[in-house]
């Protein structure tokens, strides 16, 4: 089962995005840009685990439906853990600069 992203969540037959049946909404990128501001948090509902901005838990970004055989809690918690860890680390650039081959790199390992 794939996660349900906010921008895909409510699309009426005419193709317009809606929140419920009354209010048209835009995609996350249109609302706040590509980067989410601040940390994320997991919010548990009766039927799903939501990944939301910690500052505004009502504004969820991804919804993982609870269903047998699908680890919804783990997917949501992992997404939050990875995002928040990356957010807390300074941007030092790529681990290996462009054009430099890591010492452990073996494109054609000998058998």
The first five atom37 places (N, CA, C, CB, O) and aatype in JSON, in Angstrom:
{
  "aatype": [20, 20, 20, 20, 20, 20, 20, 20, 20, 20, 20, 20, 20, 20, 20, 20, 20, 20, 20, 20, 20, 20, 20, 20, 20, 20, 20, 20, 20, 20, 20, 20, 20, 20, 20, 20, 20, 20, 20, 20, 20, 20, 20, 20, 20, 20, 20, 20, 20, 20, 20, 20, 20, 20, 20, 20, 20, 20, 20, 20, 20, 20, 20, 20, 20, 20, 20, 20, 20, 20, 20, 20, 20, 20, 20, 20, 20, 20, 20, 20, 20, 20, 20, 20, 20, 20, 20, 20, 20, 20, 20, 20, 20, 20, 20, 20, 20, 20, 20, 20, 20, 20, 20, 20, 20, 20, 20, 20, 20, 20, 20],
  "atom_mask": [
    [1, 1, 1, 1, 1],
    [1, 1, 1, 1, 1],
    [1, 1, 1, 1, 1],
    [1, 1, 1, 1, 1],
    [1, 1, 1, 1, 1],
    [1, 1, 1, 1, 1],
    [1, 1, 1, 1, 1],
    [1, 1, 1, 1, 1],
    [1, 1, 1, 1, 1],
    [1, 1, 1, 1, 1],
    [1, 1, 1, 1, 1],
    [1, 1, 1, 1, 1],
    [1, 1, 1, 1, 1],
    [1, 1, 1, 1, 1],
    [1, 1, 1, 1, 1],
    [1, 1, 1, 1, 1],
    [1, 1, 1, 1, 1],
    [1, 1, 1, 1, 1],
    [1, 1, 1, 1, 1],
    [1, 1, 1, 1, 1],
    [1, 1, 1, 1, 1],
    [1, 1, 1, 1, 1],
    [1, 1, 1, 1, 1],
    [1, 1, 1, 1, 1],
    [1, 1, 1, 1, 1],
    [1, 1, 1, 1, 1],
    [1, 1, 1, 1, 1],
    [1, 1, 1, 1, 1],
    [1, 1, 1, 1, 1],
    [1, 1, 1, 1, 1],
    [1, 1, 1, 1, 1],
    [1, 1, 1, 1, 1],
    [1, 1, 1, 1, 1],
    [1, 1, 1, 1, 1],
    [1, 1, 1, 1, 1],
    [1, 1, 1, 1, 1],
    [1, 1, 1, 1, 1],
    [1, 1, 1, 1, 1],
    [1, 1, 1, 1, 1],
    [1, 1, 1, 1, 1],
    [1, 1, 1, 1, 1],
    [1, 1, 1, 1, 1],
    [1, 1, 1, 1, 1],
    [1, 1, 1, 1, 1],
    [1, 1, 1, 1, 1],
    [1, 1, 1, 1, 1],
    [1, 1, 1, 1, 1],
    [1, 1, 1, 1, 1],
    [1, 1, 1, 1, 1],
    [1, 1, 1, 1, 1],
    [1, 1, 1, 1, 1],
    [1, 1, 1, 1, 1],
    [1, 1, 1, 1, 1],
    [1, 1, 1, 1, 1],
    [1, 1, 1, 1, 1],
    [1, 1, 1, 1, 1],
    [1, 1, 1, 1, 1],
    [1, 1, 1, 1, 1],
    [1, 1, 1, 1, 1],
    [1, 1, 1, 1, 1],
    [1, 1, 1, 1, 1],
    [1, 1, 1, 1, 1],
    [1, 1, 1, 1, 1],
    [1, 1, 1, 1, 1],
    [1, 1, 1, 1, 1],
    [1, 1, 1, 1, 1],
    [1, 1, 1, 1, 1],
    [1, 1, 1, 1, 1],
    [1, 1, 1, 1, 1],
    [1, 1, 1, 1, 1],
    [1, 1, 1, 1, 1],
    [1, 1, 1, 1, 1],
    [1, 1, 1, 1, 1],
    [1, 1, 1, 1, 1],
    [1, 1, 1, 1, 1],
    [1, 1, 1, 1, 1],
    [1, 1, 1, 1, 1],
    [1, 1, 1, 1, 1],
    [1, 1, 1, 1, 1],
    [1, 1, 1, 1, 1],
    [1, 1, 1, 1, 1],
    [1, 1, 1, 1, 1],
    [1, 1, 1, 1, 1],
    [1, 1, 1, 1, 1],
    [1, 1, 1, 1, 1],
    [1, 1, 1, 1, 1],
    [1, 1, 1, 1, 1],
    [1, 1, 1, 1, 1],
    [1, 1, 1, 1, 1],
    [1, 1, 1, 1, 1],
    [1, 1, 1, 1, 1],
    [1, 1, 1, 1, 1],
    [1, 1, 1, 1, 1],
    [1, 1, 1, 1, 1],
    [1, 1, 1, 1, 1],
    [1, 1, 1, 1, 1],
    [1, 1, 1, 1, 1],
    [1, 1, 1, 1, 1],
    [1, 1, 1, 1, 1],
    [1, 1, 1, 1, 1],
    [1, 1, 1, 1, 1],
    [1, 1, 1, 1, 1],
    [1, 1, 1, 1, 1],
    [1, 1, 1, 1, 1],
    [1, 1, 1, 1, 1],
    [1, 1, 1, 1, 1],
    [1, 1, 1, 1, 1],
    [1, 1, 1, 1, 1],
    [1, 1, 1, 1, 1],
    [1, 1, 1, 1, 1],
    [1, 1, 1, 1, 1]
  ],
  "atom_positions": [
    [[0.85, -1.19, 0.0], [0.0, 0.0, 0.0], [0.89, 1.24, 0.0], [-0.96, 0.0, 1.22], [1.77, 1.36, 0.85]],
    [[0.67, 2.13, -0.91], [1.47, 3.35, -1.03], [0.96, 4.42, -0.07], [1.45, 3.87, -2.48], [-0.23, 4.45, 0.23]],
    [[1.84, 5.29, 0.4], [1.39, 6.39, 1.26], [0.52, 7.35, 0.46], [2.58, 7.13, 1.88], [0.66, 7.48, -0.75]],
    [[-0.35, 8.03, 1.17], [-1.24, 9.0, 0.55], [-0.71, 10.39, 0.86], [-2.71, 8.84, 1.04], [-0.68, 10.79, 2.02]],
    [[-0.29, 11.13, -0.16], [0.24, 12.46, 0.04], [-0.88, 13.49, 0.04], [1.27, 12.79, -1.04], [-1.88, 13.32, -0.65]],
    [[-0.7, 14.54, 0.81], [-1.74, 15.55, 1.01], [-2.29, 16.08, -0.31], [-1.19, 16.7, 1.83], [-3.51, 16.2, -0.45]],
    [[-1.45, 16.4, -1.25], [-1.91, 16.96, -2.52], [-2.75, 15.99, -3.32], [-0.73, 17.39, -3.33], [-3.52, 16.42, -4.18]],
    [[-2.62, 14.68, -3.06], [-3.37, 13.67, -3.79], [-4.62, 13.23, -3.04], [-2.49, 12.48, -4.06], [-5.43, 12.47, -3.58]],
    [[-4.79, 13.68, -1.83], [-5.79, 13.11, -0.94], [-7.24, 13.38, -1.34], [-5.57, 13.63, 0.43], [-8.06, 12.47, -1.24]],
    [[-7.56, 14.54, -1.76], [-8.95, 14.9, -2.0], [-9.12, 15.48, -3.39], [-9.43, 15.89, -0.95], [-9.0, 16.69, -3.58]],
    [[-9.38, 14.64, -4.35], [-9.58, 15.12, -5.71], [-10.98, 14.71, -6.14], [-8.49, 14.55, -6.69], [-11.31, 13.53, -6.17]],
    [[-11.8, 15.7, -6.48], [-13.17, 15.38, -6.89], [-13.18, 14.92, -8.35], [-14.1, 16.62, -6.71], [-12.16, 15.03, -9.03]],
    [[-14.32, 14.4, -8.84], [-14.37, 13.91, -10.21], [-13.98, 14.94, -11.26], [-15.75, 13.42, -10.51], [-13.54, 14.58, -12.34]],
    [[-14.13, 16.21, -10.95], [-13.74, 17.27, -11.89], [-12.26, 17.57, -11.86], [-14.51, 18.52, -11.59], [-11.78, 18.4, -12.63]],
    [[-11.51, 16.89, -10.97], [-10.08, 17.08, -10.9], [-9.63, 18.18, -9.96], [-9.56, 17.36, -12.25], [-8.43, 18.47, -9.9]],
    [[-10.54, 18.81, -9.23], [-10.16, 19.88, -8.3], [-9.82, 19.28, -6.94], [-11.3, 20.92, -8.17], [-10.51, 18.39, -6.44]],
    [[-8.75, 19.8, -6.34], [-8.37, 19.33, -5.01], [-9.3, 19.97, -4.0], [-6.88, 19.67, -4.69], [-9.59, 21.17, -4.06]],
    [[-9.77, 19.16, -3.06], [-10.69, 19.67, -2.04], [-10.31, 19.13, -0.68], [-12.14, 19.29, -2.38], [-9.76, 18.04, -0.57]],
    [[-10.59, 19.88, 0.34], [-10.51, 19.41, 1.72], [-11.96, 19.16, 2.12], [-9.77, 20.45, 2.68], [-12.76, 20.09, 2.22]],
    [[-12.27, 17.91, 2.36], [-13.67, 17.58, 2.6], [-14.44, 17.85, 1.34], [-14.24, 18.38, 3.79], [-14.03, 17.42, 0.26]],
    [[-15.55, 18.53, 1.44], [-16.35, 18.85, 0.26], [-16.54, 20.33, 0.08], [-17.68, 18.16, 0.34], [-17.24, 20.77, -0.84]],
    [[-15.94, 21.11, 0.95], [-16.27, 22.52, 0.91], [-15.15, 23.46, 0.49], [-16.74, 22.93, 2.2], [-15.43, 24.54, -0.03]],
    [[-13.9, 23.08, 0.69], [-12.82, 24.04, 0.54], [-11.76, 23.53, -0.41], [-12.21, 24.36, 1.9], [-11.25, 22.43, -0.23]],
    [[-11.43, 24.29, -1.41], [-10.37, 23.91, -2.33], [-9.01, 24.18, -1.68], [-10.5, 24.67, -3.69], [-8.82, 25.22, -1.06]],
    [[-8.07, 23.23, -1.84], [-6.73, 23.42, -1.31], [-5.72, 23.25, -2.42], [-6.44, 22.42, -0.15], [-6.05, 22.75, -3.5]],
    [[-4.5, 23.66, -2.17], [-3.44, 23.51, -3.15], [-2.46, 22.44, -2.66], [-2.7, 24.87, -3.4], [-2.62, 21.91, -1.56]],
    [[-1.47, 22.14, -3.46], [-0.48, 21.16, -3.05], [0.43, 21.75, -1.98], [0.35, 20.68, -4.26], [0.47, 22.97, -1.78]],
    [[1.15, 20.89, -1.3], [2.09, 21.34, -0.27], [3.12, 22.28, -0.88], [2.79, 20.14, 0.39], [3.45, 23.3, -0.28]],
    [[3.63, 21.93, -2.07], [4.65, 22.77, -2.7], [4.12, 24.16, -2.97], [5.13, 22.13, -3.99], [4.84, 25.14, -2.8]],
    [[2.86, 24.27, -3.38], [2.27, 25.58, -3.64], [2.08, 26.36, -2.35], [0.92, 25.43, -4.37], [2.19, 27.58, -2.34]],
    [[1.8, 25.65, -1.25], [1.55, 26.31, 0.02], [2.81, 26.79, 0.71], [0.81, 25.39, 0.93], [2.88, 27.93, 1.17]],
    [[3.84, 25.91, 0.77], [5.02, 26.25, 1.56], [6.33, 26.06, 0.83], [5.04, 25.44, 2.8], [7.39, 26.26, 1.44]],
    [[6.32, 25.69, -0.43], [7.55, 25.46, -1.17], [8.0, 24.02, -1.04], [8.65, 26.39, -0.67], [7.3, 23.19, -0.46]],
    [[9.16, 23.72, -1.59], [9.66, 22.35, -1.58], [10.12, 21.89, -0.21], [10.78, 22.2, -2.56], [10.01, 20.71, 0.11]],
    [[10.62, 22.79, 0.61], [11.17, 22.44, 1.92], [10.12, 22.67, 3.0], [12.43, 23.27, 2.21], [9.51, 23.74, 3.08]],
    [[9.91, 21.66, 3.82], [9.01, 21.8, 4.97], [9.78, 22.53, 6.05], [8.49, 20.4, 5.48], [10.93, 22.21, 6.32]],
    [[9.15, 23.51, 6.68], [9.81, 24.32, 7.69], [9.67, 23.67, 9.06], [9.22, 25.75, 7.7], [8.56, 23.51, 9.55]],
    [[10.79, 23.3, 9.66], [10.77, 22.73, 11.0], [10.67, 21.21, 11.01], [9.63, 23.3, 11.78], [10.64, 20.56, 9.96]],
    [[10.62, 20.67, 12.21], [10.6, 19.22, 12.38], [9.24, 18.62, 12.05], [10.99, 18.86, 13.78], [8.22, 19.31, 12.02]],
    [[9.27, 17.31, 11.81], [8.05, 16.55, 11.57], [7.71, 15.73, 12.81], [8.2, 15.62, 10.33], [8.56, 15.52, 13.67]],
    [[6.45, 15.29, 12.89], [5.98, 14.47, 14.0], [4.99, 13.44, 13.47], [5.33, 15.35, 15.11], [4.39, 13.64, 12.41]],
    [[4.82, 12.34, 14.21], [3.84, 11.32, 13.86], [2.58, 11.58, 14.67], [4.4, 9.89, 14.12], [2.64, 11.8, 15.88]],
    [[1.44, 11.54, 14.0], [0.14, 11.7, 14.65], [-0.66, 10.44, 14.38], [-0.61, 12.99, 14.13], [-0.82, 10.04, 13.23]],
    [[-1.16, 9.82, 15.43], [-1.95, 8.6, 15.26], [-3.43, 8.93, 15.25], [-1.64, 7.58, 16.36], [-3.93, 9.63, 16.13]],
    [[-4.12, 8.42, 14.25], [-5.58, 8.49, 14.18], [-6.13, 7.08, 14.24], [-6.05, 9.23, 12.87], [-5.36, 6.12, 14.25]],
    [[-7.42, 6.93, 14.29], [-8.03, 5.61, 14.4], [-7.67, 4.71, 13.23], [-9.54, 5.76, 14.49], [-7.45, 3.51, 13.42]],
    [[-7.6, 5.26, 12.02], [-7.38, 4.44, 10.84], [-6.04, 4.65, 10.15], [-8.46, 4.69, 9.86], [-5.74, 4.01, 9.15]],
    [[-5.21, 5.57, 10.69], [-3.96, 5.88, 9.99], [-2.95, 6.54, 10.92], [-4.23, 6.78, 8.8], [-3.29, 7.04, 11.99]],
    [[-1.69, 6.52, 10.46], [-0.63, 7.31, 11.08], [-0.3, 8.42, 10.11], [0.65, 6.43, 11.42], [-0.07, 8.18, 8.92]],
    [[-0.27, 9.65, 10.61], [0.0, 10.81, 9.78], [1.39, 11.34, 10.08], [-1.05, 11.9, 10.0], [1.84, 11.3, 11.23]],
    [[2.07, 11.84, 9.07], [3.32, 12.58, 9.26], [2.94, 14.04, 9.05], [4.48, 12.1, 8.25], [2.43, 14.43, 8.0]],
    [[3.19, 14.85, 10.08], [2.77, 16.25, 10.05], [3.91, 17.14, 10.53], [1.51, 16.46, 10.91], [4.88, 16.68, 11.13]],
    [[3.75, 18.41, 10.26], [4.7, 19.38, 10.82], [4.48, 19.42, 12.33], [4.53, 20.82, 10.17], [3.34, 19.53, 12.79]],
    [[5.56, 19.34, 13.11], [5.45, 19.34, 14.57], [4.78, 20.62, 15.07], [6.84, 19.2, 15.2], [4.05, 20.59, 16.06]],
    [[5.02, 21.73, 14.39], [4.43, 23.01, 14.79], [2.93, 23.08, 14.51], [5.13, 24.14, 14.09], [2.24, 23.91, 15.1]],
    [[2.43, 22.24, 13.62], [1.01, 22.26, 13.25], [0.55, 20.83, 12.92], [0.75, 23.21, 12.04], [0.43, 20.49, 11.75]],
    [[0.3, 20.0, 13.94], [-0.05, 18.59, 13.72], [-1.31, 18.37, 12.89], [-0.21, 17.91, 15.03], [-1.5, 17.29, 12.34]],
    [[-2.15, 19.37, 12.78], [-3.35, 19.25, 11.95], [-3.03, 19.29, 10.46], [-4.34, 20.36, 12.3], [-3.82, 18.84, 9.64]],
    [[-1.86, 19.82, 10.12], [-1.45, 19.98, 8.73], [-0.56, 18.81, 8.33], [-0.71, 21.33, 8.52], [0.67, 18.94, 8.28]],
    [[-1.17, 17.67, 8.05], [-0.39, 16.47, 7.73], [0.13, 16.51, 6.3], [-1.24, 15.21, 7.95], [-0.45, 17.15, 5.42]],
    [[1.25, 15.81, 6.1], [1.91, 15.76, 4.8], [1.75, 14.41, 4.12], [3.39, 16.09, 4.94], [1.58, 14.33, 2.91]],
    [[1.82, 13.34, 4.93], [1.71, 11.98, 4.41], [0.82, 11.18, 5.35], [3.11, 11.31, 4.24], [0.87, 11.36, 6.57]],
    [[0.01, 10.29, 4.76], [-0.91, 9.46, 5.54], [-0.62, 8.0, 5.23], [-2.41, 9.81, 5.22], [-0.66, 7.59, 4.07]],
    [[-0.32, 7.22, 6.27], [-0.08, 5.79, 6.14], [-1.28, 5.07, 6.77], [1.28, 5.35, 6.82], [-1.45, 5.09, 7.99]],
    [[-2.11, 4.46, 5.94], [-3.3, 3.77, 6.4], [-2.93, 2.53, 7.21], [-4.2, 3.38, 5.22], [-2.0, 1.8, 6.85]],
    [[-3.64, 2.3, 8.31], [-3.47, 1.07, 9.08], [-4.19, -0.05, 8.34], [-4.02, 1.23, 10.55], [-5.37, 0.07, 8.02]],
    [[-3.47, -1.12, 8.08], [-4.09, -2.28, 7.45], [-3.26, -3.51, 7.8], [-4.19, -2.09, 5.89], [-2.06, -3.4, 8.05]],
    [[-3.89, -4.67, 7.83], [-3.16, -5.89, 8.17], [-1.99, -6.12, 7.21], [-4.12, -7.11, 8.14], [-2.13, -6.0, 5.99]],
    [[-0.84, -6.44, 7.79], [0.33, -6.73, 6.97], [1.11, -5.5, 6.52], [-0.08, -7.48, 5.77], [2.13, -5.65, 5.84]],
    [[0.67, -4.3, 6.89], [1.38, -3.08, 6.51], [1.83, -2.36, 7.78], [0.49, -2.15, 5.62], [1.01, -2.05, 8.64]],
    [[3.11, -2.11, 7.9], [3.7, -1.48, 9.09], [3.58, 0.04, 9.02], [5.18, -1.89, 9.25], [4.58, 0.73, 8.89]],
    [[2.37, 0.54, 9.11], [2.11, 1.98, 8.96], [2.87, 2.8, 10.0], [0.62, 2.26, 9.07], [3.47, 3.83, 9.66]],
    [[2.83, 2.37, 11.25], [3.53, 3.11, 12.32], [5.02, 3.2, 12.0], [3.31, 2.44, 13.7], [5.62, 4.27, 12.1]],
    [[5.63, 2.08, 11.63], [7.06, 2.05, 11.35], [7.42, 2.95, 10.18], [7.52, 0.62, 11.08], [8.43, 3.65, 10.23]],
    [[6.62, 2.94, 9.12], [6.88, 3.81, 7.96], [6.83, 5.27, 8.38], [5.85, 3.54, 6.84], [7.71, 6.05, 8.01]],
    [[5.81, 5.65, 9.14], [5.67, 7.05, 9.57], [6.82, 7.45, 10.49], [4.31, 7.26, 10.28], [7.42, 8.51, 10.32]],
    [[7.12, 6.6, 11.48], [8.19, 6.92, 12.42], [9.55, 7.0, 11.74], [8.25, 5.89, 13.54], [10.36, 7.87, 12.07]],
    [[9.8, 6.13, 10.78], [11.07, 6.17, 10.05], [11.19, 7.44, 9.23], [11.21, 4.94, 9.15], [12.24, 8.07, 9.2]],
    [[10.11, 7.83, 8.55], [10.13, 9.05, 7.75], [10.45, 10.26, 8.62], [8.78, 9.25, 7.03], [11.26, 11.1, 8.25]],
    [[9.81, 10.33, 9.79], [10.04, 11.44, 10.7], [11.47, 11.42, 11.24], [9.03, 11.39, 11.87], [12.13, 12.45, 11.3]],
    [[11.94, 10.24, 11.63], [13.3, 10.1, 12.18], [14.35, 10.53, 11.16], [13.56, 8.65, 12.63], [15.27, 11.29, 11.49]],
    [[14.23, 10.05, 9.92], [15.2, 10.39, 8.88], [15.17, 11.88, 8.56], [14.93, 9.57, 7.6], [16.22, 12.52, 8.49]],
    [[13.98, 12.43, 8.38], [13.86, 13.86, 8.04], [14.43, 14.73, 9.16], [12.39, 14.22, 7.78], [15.22, 15.64, 8.9]],
    [[14.02, 14.45, 10.41], [14.47, 15.27, 11.53], [15.98, 15.15, 11.75], [13.73, 14.88, 12.8], [16.62, 16.13, 12.12]],
    [[16.55, 13.95, 11.52], [17.99, 13.78, 11.65], [18.71, 14.62, 10.59], [18.38, 12.28, 11.52], [19.69, 15.3, 10.9]],
    [[18.24, 14.57, 9.36], [18.87, 15.36, 8.29], [18.73, 16.85, 8.55], [18.26, 15.01, 6.94], [19.63, 17.63, 8.25]],
    [[17.59, 17.24, 9.1], [17.35, 18.64, 9.41], [18.32, 19.15, 10.47], [15.9, 18.85, 9.87], [18.74, 20.3, 10.43]],
    [[18.67, 18.3, 11.42], [19.53, 18.71, 12.53], [21.01, 18.74, 12.17], [19.32, 17.78, 13.69], [21.8, 19.33, 12.91]],
    [[21.4, 18.12, 11.07], [22.8, 18.09, 10.67], [23.13, 19.25, 9.75], [23.14, 16.76, 9.99], [22.35, 19.6, 8.87]],
    [[24.3, 19.85, 9.96], [24.68, 20.93, 9.05], [24.91, 20.37, 7.65], [25.95, 21.66, 9.56], [25.35, 19.22, 7.49]],
    [[24.63, 21.15, 6.66], [24.81, 20.72, 5.28], [26.29, 20.85, 4.92], [23.93, 21.56, 4.3], [26.79, 21.94, 4.64]],
    [[26.97, 19.71, 4.95], [28.41, 19.71, 4.67], [28.69, 19.31, 3.23], [29.13, 18.76, 5.63], [29.85, 19.14, 2.85]],
    [[27.66, 19.16, 2.42], [27.85, 18.75, 1.05], [27.85, 17.24, 0.94], [29.14, 19.31, 0.49], [27.6, 16.54, 1.92]],
    [[28.12, 16.73, -0.24], [28.09, 15.28, -0.43], [29.21, 14.61, 0.37], [28.22, 14.94, -1.92], [30.26, 15.22, 0.59]],
    [[29.01, 13.35, 0.8], [30.04, 12.67, 1.57], [31.33, 12.46, 0.77], [29.52, 11.33, 2.05], [32.42, 12.41, 1.34]],
    [[31.21, 12.33, -0.52], [32.38, 12.2, -1.39], [32.29, 13.3, -2.45], [32.45, 10.77, -2.06], [31.31, 13.36, -3.19]],
    [[33.3, 14.17, -2.53], [33.24, 15.26, -3.52], [33.15, 14.71, -4.95], [34.49, 16.17, -3.38], [33.64, 13.61, -5.22]],
    [[32.53, 15.46, -5.86], [32.44, 15.02, -7.24], [33.82, 14.73, -7.83], [31.72, 16.07, -8.08], [34.77, 15.48, -7.6]],
    [[33.93, 13.64, -8.58], [35.17, 13.28, -9.24], [36.13, 12.47, -8.39], [35.85, 14.49, -9.69], [37.15, 12.0, -8.89]],
    [[35.83, 12.29, -7.1], [36.69, 11.52, -6.22], [36.08, 10.15, -6.04], [36.89, 12.23, -4.84], [34.89, 10.02, -5.74]],
    [[36.89, 9.13, -6.22], [36.41, 7.77, -6.09], [36.67, 7.27, -4.67], [37.1, 6.85, -7.13], [37.81, 7.3, -4.2]],
    [[35.62, 6.81, -3.95], [35.84, 6.3, -2.59], [36.82, 5.12, -2.61], [34.49, 5.87, -1.96], [36.87, 4.37, -3.58]],
    [[37.58, 4.97, -1.54], [38.58, 3.9, -1.44], [37.92, 2.52, -1.55], [39.35, 4.01, -0.13], [38.54, 1.59, -2.05]],
    [[36.69, 2.38, -1.09], [36.03, 1.08, -1.09], [35.25, 0.79, -2.38], [35.1, 0.99, 0.1], [34.59, -0.24, -2.49]],
    [[35.33, 1.7, -3.35], [34.55, 1.55, -4.58], [35.17, 0.5, -5.49], [34.46, 2.89, -5.33], [36.36, 0.57, -5.82]],
    [[34.36, -0.49, -5.89], [34.83, -1.55, -6.79], [33.79, -1.75, -7.88], [35.09, -2.87, -6.01], [32.87, -2.56, -7.71]],
    [[33.91, -1.04, -9.01], [32.9, -1.16, -10.05], [32.87, -2.53, -10.72], [33.13, -0.11, -11.09], [31.82, -2.97, -11.17]],
    [[34.01, -3.2, -10.79], [34.09, -4.53, -11.4], [34.81, -5.49, -10.47], [34.82, -4.47, -12.78], [35.96, -5.85, -10.72]],
    [[34.14, -5.9, -9.38], [34.83, -6.8, -8.44], [35.22, -8.11, -9.14], [33.93, -7.09, -7.2], [34.45, -8.68, -9.92]],
    [[36.41, -8.55, -8.83], [36.88, -9.81, -9.42], [36.29, -10.98, -8.66], [38.42, -9.88, -9.42], [36.24, -10.98, -7.43]],
    [[35.84, -11.98, -9.41], [35.24, -13.17, -8.77], [36.27, -14.17, -8.39], [34.24, -13.81, -9.68], [35.93, -15.22, -7.85]]
  ]
}
